[in-house]
Amino acid sequence: IALQLNDPGLFRQQAFVDGAWIDAADGRTIAVDDPATGEIIGHVPACGTAETRAAIEAAGQAQADWKRRAPAERAAVLTVWHDLILENSEDLARIMTIEQGKVLAEALGEVRYAASFFKWFAEEARRIDGAVLAPPARDRRILVLKEPVGVSAAITPWNFPLAMITRKCAPALAAGCSMVVKPSELTPFSALAVAVLGERAGVPAGLFSVVTGMPEAVGAELTGNPAVRKLSFTGSTRVGAILMQQSADTIKRLSLELGGNAPFIVFDDAACDLAVQGAMASKFRNAGQTCICANRVLVQSGIHDRFVAGLLDEVAGLRVGPALDPASTLGPLINDAAVAKMRAHVEDALERGARYASAPLCVEGRFVSPVVLTGVTTDMRIAREETFGPVLPVFRFETEVEAVRIANATPFGLASYFFTASLDRAWRVGEALEFGMVGLNTGAISMESAPFGGVKQSGLGREGGHPGLDEFLEIKSFHIGGL
Ligand code: ADP
């Protein structure tokens, strides 16, 4: 493949189980393509039940020692892992770009974001404090201990092949857990590269395994095996529901980061340029393929035309092209199905009365042009489903009450954004939006220090920040009597 790396050892075509690089027992593999060309860039083992079970078993053994290490000792390993990721950021970005398709500058940004979780949670590892409660009686004391959940599992998506792994494994390991990761079969090489660096950082064998393979078989073992105490999943609501059902028999703890349908509301009194910049940042990152992308842009009548004109200026500056070309700002979509879905959403909207404000949609292979639609209404598919592509649908509204009603009229509740200069409206709308995350006058809401996650059918639990660590900790009440 045309992948030039400073360190070719970062590109591994084997799974990483119990500190060893392995093939599937039956020798089967999965081909991985470059979304830009459809060309096969490599193969990974199609692991199944046996390999997953071996990884879980090893994770149990490794965790027994890891949890007893002093937090500072665990933090030291995570800090080296962090440094190695940054030192190898160029190579990691290239691997990510060729398997996922995001442009190189964004891939570099994701590498830094991915590394930031190791730093944050290495720091937090030393602050996993318990409590001594007020005694309930003269001869009694109660302590509260925080303990690692145990063996954990992660199932991760293709849109952030590196950060969705580090956001889970950094808090897991900081807390004293071990982890078995099943990366997306579309983007396994970033996960394997991070495993190479973990090995070099001194992560003990078995503590962190990467099992590549077909989702159903690996997923069934990760959810069905009673030794796994916790599953952290990022992906679609459909698959999240399946995993939740499969985890029911063993009462696993779950963190689910699922689909969104983010409203992006621009009020008449908003700073128009700021709102345009926010919409661009939120909509076109990763060619529109993030779960927090603005999916429904609601614009008040008085600012509508000015906002759309500003948007069109910016959209005209986007460059669709090969992700490794520094001039490109939009790479290809992940696969043919993604292109078909975006096309179907645009066609459905046009049939129901929306209009192109930008140039019409242009598709070449998996490269699609960015599109702005106006006159969008709530009956359209684009309003009800997550589009996952570079199309920006603009609704017009009259009142604040109407905007909030439309924004909340979805089963999803992940990200939301609104732009206003009014203090009282900022509070009112911020509190009225039924979403796990709200951006006021900003389109950027992902950072390692802030809790990330959704309400309603967008999921359970939070990643990042202090709550991200709590997801991997159990609370034990320790009662002492007879004093
Ligand atoms: P997306 O729509 O973003 O691709 P998916 O939910 O399909 O999201 O995929 C997210 C992750 O879930 C991927 O790693 C995928 O392999 C995995 N996955 C899909 N189906 C299953 C399943 N039945 N069991 C376990 N994992 C699955």
Residues whose N, C-alpha, C, O or C-beta is under 5 A from the ligand:
A	BS01	ADP	I155 T156 P157 K182 P183 S184 E185 P215 E216 G219 T234 G235 S236 V239
